[in-house]
């Protein structure tokens, strides 16, 4: 089957247009692949779990008999050492987990409203 000569530019134009629209859609249009969407959903779920656990962290801090000493230690620390100090208290450990959560430690520090945080 032969096509008329005048159809070639139309076919090439449609092909180039489809490629251009795809590139623009994925770079600037907000399109995403299913893998990217799953990663985004996983990150969002993790953030929501962390936010939901902040009251647990704050309740643990309120119930700790050494709270005042720990708060002074946290206020004296800065940056990553403050996060590490919070993780060492055990307040930032999720229930059922053996290790403390960095994200929960940061959120708990913000929830305690320490000076400079």
C-alpha angles and dihedrals in degrees: 000000000000126000124215114260093244092065095065096077091048093052092046090047093051091048093048090045092052091050092047093048091049093051093047093045095053096042104038106003098070095244115151138186122244090254091053091048092051091050090049091050092049092051092048092050091049091052091049092050089051092051091048091053096052093088089053090053091048091048090051090051092050092050095047112106090211092052097121093051091048093048090053090050091049092049092051092049122078138197116344092356089062090054091047091049090051091049090050091057092065092230091112096055114114115232109267093021129108098206130055121250119241093207092050090048091055092046092047091051088053090047092053088055094219118184111276097015 
